[in-house]
Amino acid sequence: VWSAKTAIPQTPKLCDQCLIPKNLLPSRANVGLFIAIGVFAAAAFIIYRTSAGYRMKTVGQNSGFAEYIGIHHIRTILVTACISGAIAGLAGALEVGGLYGRFVDEFAAGASFNGLLASRLVGNNLLLLPLSSFALSTLQAGAFGVERTMGIPRAFIDCFVAIIIMAVTMEDLWAVCGRGAARLKRRFSRSGKTTGEVAQR
């Protein structure tokens, strides 16, 4: 398969009929941008406006509750995984046909982690996901330009991303600590009332 005979494993170049036309020359933007917007709109409509989307959200939030109200959670998980895999395959095809013109080995390394991070930054809100994805991709793509023009190591951007991850994680940690403190306060207040009643008796 890797018959291009280059240092980086890659396939031979695709024929011109398989390439996705570019529409914002001299940039690398192509028709795939509009296809991605259409897929996002369709996904948002399915998630927020259909019964299938309700089943997906319910199973994702609490599979036990979903099974209790009659949703077949195993089937929903399989269908959701197939749909997400198809969307990921479409994204890869758009990048191969619109940017590289051939399949390059490991051209999307780290894409899964970046997707999870972008989703977590907005609290898994699908409608805000394009904003976080754009901000994260701009940050990572700009790291190469900063390294060339200003001499700032690209690893600095990785450290900045790590700080963002820590900040998001700390938010959940403080929420857990707050719930624990509230439970302890209620427990001590109940024990204090019980002690006072015993003393009065």
PyMOL commands that place a pseudoatom at each C-alpha (Angstrom):
pseudoatom trace, name=CA, resn=VAL, resi=1, chain=A, elem=C, hetatm=0, pos=[0.000, 0.000, 0.000]
pseudoatom trace, name=CA, resn=TRP, resi=2, chain=A, elem=C, hetatm=0, pos=[2.803, 2.421, 0.917]
pseudoatom trace, name=CA, resn=SER, resi=3, chain=A, elem=C, hetatm=0, pos=[4.232, 2.455, -2.593]
pseudoatom trace, name=CA, resn=ALA, resi=4, chain=A, elem=C, hetatm=0, pos=[5.087, 6.129, -2.990]
pseudoatom trace, name=CA, resn=LYS, resi=5, chain=A, elem=C, hetatm=0, pos=[8.753, 5.330, -2.189]
pseudoatom trace, name=CA, resn=THR, resi=6, chain=A, elem=C, hetatm=0, pos=[9.327, 8.311, 0.098]
pseudoatom trace, name=CA, resn=ALA, resi=7, chain=A, elem=C, hetatm=0, pos=[10.775, 8.751, 3.597]
pseudoatom trace, name=CA, resn=ILE, resi=8, chain=A, elem=C, hetatm=0, pos=[7.277, 9.091, 5.083]
pseudoatom trace, name=CA, resn=PRO, resi=9, chain=A, elem=C, hetatm=0, pos=[5.005, 6.106, 4.404]
pseudoatom trace, name=CA, resn=GLN, resi=10, chain=A, elem=C, hetatm=0, pos=[2.258, 7.243, 2.058]
pseudoatom trace, name=CA, resn=THR, resi=11, chain=A, elem=C, hetatm=0, pos=[0.166, 6.043, -0.833]
pseudoatom trace, name=CA, resn=PRO, resi=12, chain=A, elem=C, hetatm=0, pos=[0.551, 7.207, -4.439]
pseudoatom trace, name=CA, resn=LYS, resi=13, chain=A, elem=C, hetatm=0, pos=[-1.144, 10.494, -5.293]
pseudoatom trace, name=CA, resn=LEU, resi=14, chain=A, elem=C, hetatm=0, pos=[-4.872, 10.383, -5.911]
pseudoatom trace, name=CA, resn=CYS, resi=15, chain=A, elem=C, hetatm=0, pos=[-6.213, 11.121, -9.369]
pseudoatom trace, name=CA, resn=ASP, resi=16, chain=A, elem=C, hetatm=0, pos=[-7.552, 14.608, -10.033]
pseudoatom trace, name=CA, resn=GLN, resi=17, chain=A, elem=C, hetatm=0, pos=[-11.168, 13.379, -10.054]
pseudoatom trace, name=CA, resn=CYS, resi=18, chain=A, elem=C, hetatm=0, pos=[-10.801, 12.220, -6.428]
pseudoatom trace, name=CA, resn=LEU, resi=19, chain=A, elem=C, hetatm=0, pos=[-9.451, 15.516, -5.100]
pseudoatom trace, name=CA, resn=ILE, resi=20, chain=A, elem=C, hetatm=0, pos=[-11.736, 17.962, -3.308]
pseudoatom trace, name=CA, resn=PRO, resi=21, chain=A, elem=C, hetatm=0, pos=[-11.699, 21.364, -5.044]
pseudoatom trace, name=CA, resn=LYS, resi=22, chain=A, elem=C, hetatm=0, pos=[-10.263, 24.329, -3.173]
pseudoatom trace, name=CA, resn=ASN, resi=23, chain=A, elem=C, hetatm=0, pos=[-12.381, 27.464, -2.901]
pseudoatom trace, name=CA, resn=LEU, resi=24, chain=A, elem=C, hetatm=0, pos=[-10.295, 30.007, -0.964]
pseudoatom trace, name=CA, resn=LEU, resi=25, chain=A, elem=C, hetatm=0, pos=[-7.004, 30.147, -2.805]
pseudoatom trace, name=CA, resn=PRO, resi=26, chain=A, elem=C, hetatm=0, pos=[-4.154, 30.567, -1.961]
pseudoatom trace, name=CA, resn=SER, resi=27, chain=A, elem=C, hetatm=0, pos=[-5.189, 29.006, 1.357]
pseudoatom trace, name=CA, resn=ARG, resi=28, chain=A, elem=C, hetatm=0, pos=[-5.731, 25.266, 1.718]
pseudoatom trace, name=CA, resn=ALA, resi=29, chain=A, elem=C, hetatm=0, pos=[-9.443, 25.651, 2.531]
pseudoatom trace, name=CA, resn=ASN, resi=30, chain=A, elem=C, hetatm=0, pos=[-11.693, 23.508, 0.362]
pseudoatom trace, name=CA, resn=VAL, resi=31, chain=A, elem=C, hetatm=0, pos=[-15.278, 22.403, -0.109]
pseudoatom trace, name=CA, resn=GLY, resi=32, chain=A, elem=C, hetatm=0, pos=[-14.796, 20.027, 2.815]
pseudoatom trace, name=CA, resn=LEU, resi=33, chain=A, elem=C, hetatm=0, pos=[-15.345, 23.025, 5.119]
pseudoatom trace, name=CA, resn=PHE, resi=34, chain=A, elem=C, hetatm=0, pos=[-18.957, 23.315, 3.954]
pseudoatom trace, name=CA, resn=ILE, resi=35, chain=A, elem=C, hetatm=0, pos=[-19.433, 19.559, 4.172]
pseudoatom trace, name=CA, resn=ALA, resi=36, chain=A, elem=C, hetatm=0, pos=[-18.216, 19.650, 7.780]
pseudoatom trace, name=CA, resn=ILE, resi=37, chain=A, elem=C, hetatm=0, pos=[-20.645, 22.483, 8.594]
pseudoatom trace, name=CA, resn=GLY, resi=38, chain=A, elem=C, hetatm=0, pos=[-23.487, 20.466, 7.063]
pseudoatom trace, name=CA, resn=VAL, resi=39, chain=A, elem=C, hetatm=0, pos=[-22.558, 17.358, 9.061]
pseudoatom trace, name=CA, resn=PHE, resi=40, chain=A, elem=C, hetatm=0, pos=[-22.398, 19.404, 12.257]
pseudoatom trace, name=CA, resn=ALA, resi=41, chain=A, elem=C, hetatm=0, pos=[-25.842, 20.904, 11.602]
pseudoatom trace, name=CA, resn=ALA, resi=42, chain=A, elem=C, hetatm=0, pos=[-27.284, 17.449, 10.939]
pseudoatom trace, name=CA, resn=ALA, resi=43, chain=A, elem=C, hetatm=0, pos=[-25.706, 16.048, 14.112]
pseudoatom trace, name=CA, resn=ALA, resi=44, chain=A, elem=C, hetatm=0, pos=[-27.040, 18.937, 16.208]
pseudoatom trace, name=CA, resn=PHE, resi=45, chain=A, elem=C, hetatm=0, pos=[-30.525, 18.442, 14.781]
pseudoatom trace, name=CA, resn=ILE, resi=46, chain=A, elem=C, hetatm=0, pos=[-30.439, 14.711, 15.527]
pseudoatom trace, name=CA, resn=ILE, resi=47, chain=A, elem=C, hetatm=0, pos=[-29.149, 15.181, 19.080]
pseudoatom trace, name=CA, resn=TYR, resi=48, chain=A, elem=C, hetatm=0, pos=[-31.528, 17.958, 20.120]
pseudoatom trace, name=CA, resn=ARG, resi=49, chain=A, elem=C, hetatm=0, pos=[-34.623, 17.396, 17.965]
pseudoatom trace, name=CA, resn=THR, resi=50, chain=A, elem=C, hetatm=0, pos=[-35.145, 13.667, 17.516]
pseudoatom trace, name=CA, resn=SER, resi=51, chain=A, elem=C, hetatm=0, pos=[-35.991, 10.701, 19.721]
pseudoatom trace, name=CA, resn=ALA, resi=52, chain=A, elem=C, hetatm=0, pos=[-32.803, 8.969, 18.596]
pseudoatom trace, name=CA, resn=GLY, resi=53, chain=A, elem=C, hetatm=0, pos=[-30.795, 11.900, 19.894]
pseudoatom trace, name=CA, resn=TYR, resi=54, chain=A, elem=C, hetatm=0, pos=[-32.653, 11.777, 23.193]
pseudoatom trace, name=CA, resn=ARG, resi=55, chain=A, elem=C, hetatm=0, pos=[-31.767, 8.098, 23.530]
pseudoatom trace, name=CA, resn=MET, resi=56, chain=A, elem=C, hetatm=0, pos=[-28.109, 8.839, 22.798]
pseudoatom trace, name=CA, resn=LYS, resi=57, chain=A, elem=C, hetatm=0, pos=[-27.957, 11.606, 25.419]
pseudoatom trace, name=CA, resn=THR, resi=58, chain=A, elem=C, hetatm=0, pos=[-29.790, 9.546, 28.019]
pseudoatom trace, name=CA, resn=VAL, resi=59, chain=A, elem=C, hetatm=0, pos=[-27.551, 6.512, 27.565]
pseudoatom trace, name=CA, resn=GLY, resi=60, chain=A, elem=C, hetatm=0, pos=[-24.463, 8.721, 27.655]
pseudoatom trace, name=CA, resn=GLN, resi=61, chain=A, elem=C, hetatm=0, pos=[-25.500, 10.421, 30.880]
pseudoatom trace, name=CA, resn=ASN, resi=62, chain=A, elem=C, hetatm=0, pos=[-26.887, 7.400, 32.751]
pseudoatom trace, name=CA, resn=SER, resi=63, chain=A, elem=C, hetatm=0, pos=[-27.128, 4.009, 31.099]
pseudoatom trace, name=CA, resn=GLY, resi=64, chain=A, elem=C, hetatm=0, pos=[-28.842, 2.511, 34.157]
pseudoatom trace, name=CA, resn=PHE, resi=65, chain=A, elem=C, hetatm=0, pos=[-31.647, 5.066, 34.017]
pseudoatom trace, name=CA, resn=ALA, resi=66, chain=A, elem=C, hetatm=0, pos=[-31.927, 4.608, 30.248]
pseudoatom trace, name=CA, resn=GLU, resi=67, chain=A, elem=C, hetatm=0, pos=[-32.407, 0.872, 30.694]
pseudoatom trace, name=CA, resn=TYR, resi=68, chain=A, elem=C, hetatm=0, pos=[-34.952, 1.509, 33.444]
pseudoatom trace, name=CA, resn=ILE, resi=69, chain=A, elem=C, hetatm=0, pos=[-37.164, 3.664, 31.191]
pseudoatom trace, name=CA, resn=GLY, resi=70, chain=A, elem=C, hetatm=0, pos=[-37.011, 1.119, 28.373]
pseudoatom trace, name=CA, resn=ILE, resi=71, chain=A, elem=C, hetatm=0, pos=[-34.120, 2.296, 26.179]
pseudoatom trace, name=CA, resn=HIS, resi=72, chain=A, elem=C, hetatm=0, pos=[-31.996, -0.526, 24.780]
pseudoatom trace, name=CA, resn=HIS, resi=73, chain=A, elem=C, hetatm=0, pos=[-28.644, 0.936, 25.828]
pseudoatom trace, name=CA, resn=ILE, resi=74, chain=A, elem=C, hetatm=0, pos=[-26.408, -1.666, 24.159]
pseudoatom trace, name=CA, resn=ARG, resi=75, chain=A, elem=C, hetatm=0, pos=[-28.028, -1.102, 20.771]
pseudoatom trace, name=CA, resn=THR, resi=76, chain=A, elem=C, hetatm=0, pos=[-27.883, 2.667, 21.258]
pseudoatom trace, name=CA, resn=ILE, resi=77, chain=A, elem=C, hetatm=0, pos=[-24.177, 2.507, 22.097]
pseudoatom trace, name=CA, resn=LEU, resi=78, chain=A, elem=C, hetatm=0, pos=[-23.437, 0.408, 19.002]
pseudoatom trace, name=CA, resn=VAL, resi=79, chain=A, elem=C, hetatm=0, pos=[-25.432, 2.695, 16.705]
pseudoatom trace, name=CA, resn=THR, resi=80, chain=A, elem=C, hetatm=0, pos=[-23.773, 5.786, 18.162]
pseudoatom trace, name=CA, resn=ALA, resi=81, chain=A, elem=C, hetatm=0, pos=[-20.320, 4.240, 17.760]
pseudoatom trace, name=CA, resn=CYS, resi=82, chain=A, elem=C, hetatm=0, pos=[-21.049, 3.384, 14.121]
pseudoatom trace, name=CA, resn=ILE, resi=83, chain=A, elem=C, hetatm=0, pos=[-22.291, 6.912, 13.385]
pseudoatom trace, name=CA, resn=SER, resi=84, chain=A, elem=C, hetatm=0, pos=[-19.302, 8.537, 15.083]
pseudoatom trace, name=CA, resn=GLY, resi=85, chain=A, elem=C, hetatm=0, pos=[-16.943, 6.211, 13.221]
pseudoatom trace, name=CA, resn=ALA, resi=86, chain=A, elem=C, hetatm=0, pos=[-18.576, 7.149, 9.921]
pseudoatom trace, name=CA, resn=ILE, resi=87, chain=A, elem=C, hetatm=0, pos=[-18.185, 10.865, 10.713]
pseudoatom trace, name=CA, resn=ALA, resi=88, chain=A, elem=C, hetatm=0, pos=[-14.532, 10.307, 11.650]
pseudoatom trace, name=CA, resn=GLY, resi=89, chain=A, elem=C, hetatm=0, pos=[-13.986, 8.440, 8.377]
pseudoatom trace, name=CA, resn=LEU, resi=90, chain=A, elem=C, hetatm=0, pos=[-15.588, 11.302, 6.453]
pseudoatom trace, name=CA, resn=ALA, resi=91, chain=A, elem=C, hetatm=0, pos=[-13.307, 13.784, 8.234]
pseudoatom trace, name=CA, resn=GLY, resi=92, chain=A, elem=C, hetatm=0, pos=[-10.270, 11.712, 7.284]
pseudoatom trace, name=CA, resn=ALA, resi=93, chain=A, elem=C, hetatm=0, pos=[-11.434, 11.495, 3.668]
pseudoatom trace, name=CA, resn=LEU, resi=94, chain=A, elem=C, hetatm=0, pos=[-11.896, 15.272, 3.523]
pseudoatom trace, name=CA, resn=GLU, resi=95, chain=A, elem=C, hetatm=0, pos=[-8.393, 15.844, 4.839]
pseudoatom trace, name=CA, resn=VAL, resi=96, chain=A, elem=C, hetatm=0, pos=[-6.817, 13.291, 2.522]
pseudoatom trace, name=CA, resn=GLY, resi=97, chain=A, elem=C, hetatm=0, pos=[-8.700, 14.462, -0.555]
pseudoatom trace, name=CA, resn=GLY, resi=98, chain=A, elem=C, hetatm=0, pos=[-8.612, 18.165, 0.229]
pseudoatom trace, name=CA, resn=LEU, resi=99, chain=A, elem=C, hetatm=0, pos=[-5.179, 18.759, 1.769]
pseudoatom trace, name=CA, resn=TYR, resi=100, chain=A, elem=C, hetatm=0, pos=[-2.663, 16.012, 1.056]
pseudoatom trace, name=CA, resn=GLY, resi=101, chain=A, elem=C, hetatm=0, pos=[-3.985, 14.399, -2.107]
pseudoatom trace, name=CA, resn=ARG, resi=102, chain=A, elem=C, hetatm=0, pos=[-2.786, 11.067, -0.742]
pseudoatom trace, name=CA, resn=PHE, resi=103, chain=A, elem=C, hetatm=0, pos=[-3.005, 9.029, 2.435]
pseudoatom trace, name=CA, resn=VAL, resi=104, chain=A, elem=C, hetatm=0, pos=[-0.036, 9.853, 4.659]
pseudoatom trace, name=CA, resn=ASP, resi=105, chain=A, elem=C, hetatm=0, pos=[0.771, 7.578, 7.574]
pseudoatom trace, name=CA, resn=GLU, resi=106, chain=A, elem=C, hetatm=0, pos=[-0.247, 9.061, 10.961]
pseudoatom trace, name=CA, resn=PHE, resi=107, chain=A, elem=C, hetatm=0, pos=[-1.544, 12.283, 9.394]
pseudoatom trace, name=CA, resn=ALA, resi=108, chain=A, elem=C, hetatm=0, pos=[-4.134, 12.596, 12.180]
pseudoatom trace, name=CA, resn=ALA, resi=109, chain=A, elem=C, hetatm=0, pos=[-2.018, 11.671, 15.187]
pseudoatom trace, name=CA, resn=GLY, resi=110, chain=A, elem=C, hetatm=0, pos=[-3.526, 13.012, 18.408]
pseudoatom trace, name=CA, resn=ALA, resi=111, chain=A, elem=C, hetatm=0, pos=[-6.868, 13.877, 16.805]
pseudoatom trace, name=CA, resn=SER, resi=112, chain=A, elem=C, hetatm=0, pos=[-8.834, 11.785, 19.309]
pseudoatom trace, name=CA, resn=PHE, resi=113, chain=A, elem=C, hetatm=0, pos=[-7.208, 13.481, 22.296]
pseudoatom trace, name=CA, resn=ASN, resi=114, chain=A, elem=C, hetatm=0, pos=[-7.745, 16.923, 20.788]
pseudoatom trace, name=CA, resn=GLY, resi=115, chain=A, elem=C, hetatm=0, pos=[-11.402, 16.121, 20.166]
pseudoatom trace, name=CA, resn=LEU, resi=116, chain=A, elem=C, hetatm=0, pos=[-11.919, 14.994, 23.746]
pseudoatom trace, name=CA, resn=LEU, resi=117, chain=A, elem=C, hetatm=0, pos=[-10.164, 18.099, 25.051]
pseudoatom trace, name=CA, resn=ALA, resi=118, chain=A, elem=C, hetatm=0, pos=[-12.222, 20.428, 22.838]
pseudoatom trace, name=CA, resn=SER, resi=119, chain=A, elem=C, hetatm=0, pos=[-15.429, 18.769, 24.012]
pseudoatom trace, name=CA, resn=ARG, resi=120, chain=A, elem=C, hetatm=0, pos=[-14.419, 18.908, 27.668]
pseudoatom trace, name=CA, resn=LEU, resi=121, chain=A, elem=C, hetatm=0, pos=[-13.519, 22.599, 27.492]
pseudoatom trace, name=CA, resn=VAL, resi=122, chain=A, elem=C, hetatm=0, pos=[-17.167, 23.458, 26.771]
pseudoatom trace, name=CA, resn=GLY, resi=123, chain=A, elem=C, hetatm=0, pos=[-18.673, 20.881, 29.130]
pseudoatom trace, name=CA, resn=ASN, resi=124, chain=A, elem=C, hetatm=0, pos=[-19.608, 18.510, 26.274]
pseudoatom trace, name=CA, resn=ASN, resi=125, chain=A, elem=C, hetatm=0, pos=[-21.957, 21.128, 24.822]
pseudoatom trace, name=CA, resn=LEU, resi=126, chain=A, elem=C, hetatm=0, pos=[-22.343, 20.240, 21.146]
pseudoatom trace, name=CA, resn=LEU, resi=127, chain=A, elem=C, hetatm=0, pos=[-23.418, 23.743, 20.114]
pseudoatom trace, name=CA, resn=LEU, resi=128, chain=A, elem=C, hetatm=0, pos=[-20.256, 25.304, 21.584]
pseudoatom trace, name=CA, resn=LEU, resi=129, chain=A, elem=C, hetatm=0, pos=[-17.934, 22.607, 20.257]
pseudoatom trace, name=CA, resn=PRO, resi=130, chain=A, elem=C, hetatm=0, pos=[-16.977, 24.474, 17.030]
pseudoatom trace, name=CA, resn=LEU, resi=131, chain=A, elem=C, hetatm=0, pos=[-15.736, 27.437, 19.086]
pseudoatom trace, name=CA, resn=SER, resi=132, chain=A, elem=C, hetatm=0, pos=[-13.496, 25.352, 21.334]
pseudoatom trace, name=CA, resn=SER, resi=133, chain=A, elem=C, hetatm=0, pos=[-12.259, 23.285, 18.368]
pseudoatom trace, name=CA, resn=PHE, resi=134, chain=A, elem=C, hetatm=0, pos=[-11.373, 26.416, 16.413]
pseudoatom trace, name=CA, resn=ALA, resi=135, chain=A, elem=C, hetatm=0, pos=[-9.583, 27.958, 19.393]
pseudoatom trace, name=CA, resn=LEU, resi=136, chain=A, elem=C, hetatm=0, pos=[-7.621, 24.787, 20.115]
pseudoatom trace, name=CA, resn=SER, resi=137, chain=A, elem=C, hetatm=0, pos=[-6.646, 24.222, 16.481]
pseudoatom trace, name=CA, resn=THR, resi=138, chain=A, elem=C, hetatm=0, pos=[-5.594, 27.860, 16.109]
pseudoatom trace, name=CA, resn=LEU, resi=139, chain=A, elem=C, hetatm=0, pos=[-3.446, 27.522, 19.214]
pseudoatom trace, name=CA, resn=GLN, resi=140, chain=A, elem=C, hetatm=0, pos=[-1.718, 24.384, 17.949]
pseudoatom trace, name=CA, resn=ALA, resi=141, chain=A, elem=C, hetatm=0, pos=[-1.322, 25.539, 14.343]
pseudoatom trace, name=CA, resn=GLY, resi=142, chain=A, elem=C, hetatm=0, pos=[0.047, 28.893, 15.457]
pseudoatom trace, name=CA, resn=ALA, resi=143, chain=A, elem=C, hetatm=0, pos=[2.726, 27.145, 17.502]
pseudoatom trace, name=CA, resn=PHE, resi=144, chain=A, elem=C, hetatm=0, pos=[4.680, 26.356, 14.323]
pseudoatom trace, name=CA, resn=GLY, resi=145, chain=A, elem=C, hetatm=0, pos=[4.604, 29.978, 13.175]
pseudoatom trace, name=CA, resn=VAL, resi=146, chain=A, elem=C, hetatm=0, pos=[5.622, 31.270, 16.599]
pseudoatom trace, name=CA, resn=GLU, resi=147, chain=A, elem=C, hetatm=0, pos=[8.546, 28.855, 16.679]
pseudoatom trace, name=CA, resn=ARG, resi=148, chain=A, elem=C, hetatm=0, pos=[9.792, 29.998, 13.259]
pseudoatom trace, name=CA, resn=THR, resi=149, chain=A, elem=C, hetatm=0, pos=[9.319, 33.740, 13.659]
pseudoatom trace, name=CA, resn=MET, resi=150, chain=A, elem=C, hetatm=0, pos=[9.936, 34.382, 17.360]
pseudoatom trace, name=CA, resn=GLY, resi=151, chain=A, elem=C, hetatm=0, pos=[12.081, 31.437, 18.413]
pseudoatom trace, name=CA, resn=ILE, resi=152, chain=A, elem=C, hetatm=0, pos=[9.628, 30.322, 21.115]
pseudoatom trace, name=CA, resn=PRO, resi=153, chain=A, elem=C, hetatm=0, pos=[9.730, 26.526, 21.420]
pseudoatom trace, name=CA, resn=ARG, resi=154, chain=A, elem=C, hetatm=0, pos=[6.606, 24.727, 20.254]
pseudoatom trace, name=CA, resn=ALA, resi=155, chain=A, elem=C, hetatm=0, pos=[6.667, 22.746, 23.512]
pseudoatom trace, name=CA, resn=PHE, resi=156, chain=A, elem=C, hetatm=0, pos=[5.551, 25.942, 25.257]
pseudoatom trace, name=CA, resn=ILE, resi=157, chain=A, elem=C, hetatm=0, pos=[2.147, 25.576, 23.584]
pseudoatom trace, name=CA, resn=ASP, resi=158, chain=A, elem=C, hetatm=0, pos=[1.950, 21.995, 24.827]
pseudoatom trace, name=CA, resn=CYS, resi=159, chain=A, elem=C, hetatm=0, pos=[2.584, 23.271, 28.357]
pseudoatom trace, name=CA, resn=PHE, resi=160, chain=A, elem=C, hetatm=0, pos=[-0.164, 25.847, 27.874]
pseudoatom trace, name=CA, resn=VAL, resi=161, chain=A, elem=C, hetatm=0, pos=[-2.578, 23.126, 26.789]
pseudoatom trace, name=CA, resn=ALA, resi=162, chain=A, elem=C, hetatm=0, pos=[-1.604, 21.113, 29.871]
pseudoatom trace, name=CA, resn=ILE, resi=163, chain=A, elem=C, hetatm=0, pos=[-2.440, 24.121, 32.061]
pseudoatom trace, name=CA, resn=ILE, resi=164, chain=A, elem=C, hetatm=0, pos=[-5.868, 24.314, 30.406]
pseudoatom trace, name=CA, resn=ILE, resi=165, chain=A, elem=C, hetatm=0, pos=[-6.433, 20.617, 31.144]
pseudoatom trace, name=CA, resn=MET, resi=166, chain=A, elem=C, hetatm=0, pos=[-5.429, 21.130, 34.778]
pseudoatom trace, name=CA, resn=ALA, resi=167, chain=A, elem=C, hetatm=0, pos=[-7.798, 24.100, 35.115]
pseudoatom trace, name=CA, resn=VAL, resi=168, chain=A, elem=C, hetatm=0, pos=[-10.713, 22.115, 33.700]
pseudoatom trace, name=CA, resn=THR, resi=169, chain=A, elem=C, hetatm=0, pos=[-9.911, 19.159, 35.940]
pseudoatom trace, name=CA, resn=MET, resi=170, chain=A, elem=C, hetatm=0, pos=[-9.635, 21.365, 39.026]
pseudoatom trace, name=CA, resn=GLU, resi=171, chain=A, elem=C, hetatm=0, pos=[-13.131, 22.699, 38.350]
pseudoatom trace, name=CA, resn=ASP, resi=172, chain=A, elem=C, hetatm=0, pos=[-14.524, 19.175, 38.717]
pseudoatom trace, name=CA, resn=LEU, resi=173, chain=A, elem=C, hetatm=0, pos=[-12.319, 18.565, 41.750]
pseudoatom trace, name=CA, resn=TRP, resi=174, chain=A, elem=C, hetatm=0, pos=[-13.655, 21.658, 43.533]
pseudoatom trace, name=CA, resn=ALA, resi=175, chain=A, elem=C, hetatm=0, pos=[-17.214, 20.582, 42.709]
pseudoatom trace, name=CA, resn=VAL, resi=176, chain=A, elem=C, hetatm=0, pos=[-16.595, 17.155, 44.253]
pseudoatom trace, name=CA, resn=CYS, resi=177, chain=A, elem=C, hetatm=0, pos=[-14.961, 18.720, 47.311]
pseudoatom trace, name=CA, resn=GLY, resi=178, chain=A, elem=C, hetatm=0, pos=[-17.899, 21.119, 47.685]
pseudoatom trace, name=CA, resn=ARG, resi=179, chain=A, elem=C, hetatm=0, pos=[-20.418, 18.281, 47.605]
pseudoatom trace, name=CA, resn=GLY, resi=180, chain=A, elem=C, hetatm=0, pos=[-18.347, 16.352, 50.165]
pseudoatom trace, name=CA, resn=ALA, resi=181, chain=A, elem=C, hetatm=0, pos=[-18.143, 19.375, 52.444]
pseudoatom trace, name=CA, resn=ALA, resi=182, chain=A, elem=C, hetatm=0, pos=[-21.905, 19.878, 52.199]
pseudoatom trace, name=CA, resn=ARG, resi=183, chain=A, elem=C, hetatm=0, pos=[-22.532, 16.247, 53.157]
pseudoatom trace, name=CA, resn=LEU, resi=184, chain=A, elem=C, hetatm=0, pos=[-20.189, 16.541, 56.160]
pseudoatom trace, name=CA, resn=LYS, resi=185, chain=A, elem=C, hetatm=0, pos=[-21.888, 19.754, 57.246]
pseudoatom trace, name=CA, resn=ARG, resi=186, chain=A, elem=C, hetatm=0, pos=[-25.310, 18.126, 57.123]
pseudoatom trace, name=CA, resn=ARG, resi=187, chain=A, elem=C, hetatm=0, pos=[-24.030, 15.100, 59.035]
pseudoatom trace, name=CA, resn=PHE, resi=188, chain=A, elem=C, hetatm=0, pos=[-22.458, 17.231, 61.780]
pseudoatom trace, name=CA, resn=SER, resi=189, chain=A, elem=C, hetatm=0, pos=[-25.570, 19.392, 62.009]
pseudoatom trace, name=CA, resn=ARG, resi=190, chain=A, elem=C, hetatm=0, pos=[-27.757, 16.311, 62.482]
pseudoatom trace, name=CA, resn=SER, resi=191, chain=A, elem=C, hetatm=0, pos=[-25.382, 14.890, 65.086]
pseudoatom trace, name=CA, resn=GLY, resi=192, chain=A, elem=C, hetatm=0, pos=[-25.364, 18.245, 66.886]
pseudoatom trace, name=CA, resn=LYS, resi=193, chain=A, elem=C, hetatm=0, pos=[-29.161, 18.324, 66.986]
pseudoatom trace, name=CA, resn=THR, resi=194, chain=A, elem=C, hetatm=0, pos=[-29.247, 14.768, 68.328]
pseudoatom trace, name=CA, resn=THR, resi=195, chain=A, elem=C, hetatm=0, pos=[-26.753, 15.643, 71.080]
pseudoatom trace, name=CA, resn=GLY, resi=196, chain=A, elem=C, hetatm=0, pos=[-28.759, 18.713, 72.039]
pseudoatom trace, name=CA, resn=GLU, resi=197, chain=A, elem=C, hetatm=0, pos=[-31.983, 16.710, 72.271]
pseudoatom trace, name=CA, resn=VAL, resi=198, chain=A, elem=C, hetatm=0, pos=[-30.325, 14.143, 74.503]
pseudoatom trace, name=CA, resn=ALA, resi=199, chain=A, elem=C, hetatm=0, pos=[-28.966, 16.890, 76.751]
pseudoatom trace, name=CA, resn=GLN, resi=200, chain=A, elem=C, hetatm=0, pos=[-32.421, 18.474, 77.071]
pseudoatom trace, name=CA, resn=ARG, resi=201, chain=A, elem=C, hetatm=0, pos=[-33.953, 15.137, 78.017]
for i in range(1, 201): cmd.bond("trace and resi %d" % i, "trace and resi %d" % (i + 1))
show_as sticks, trace
zoom trace
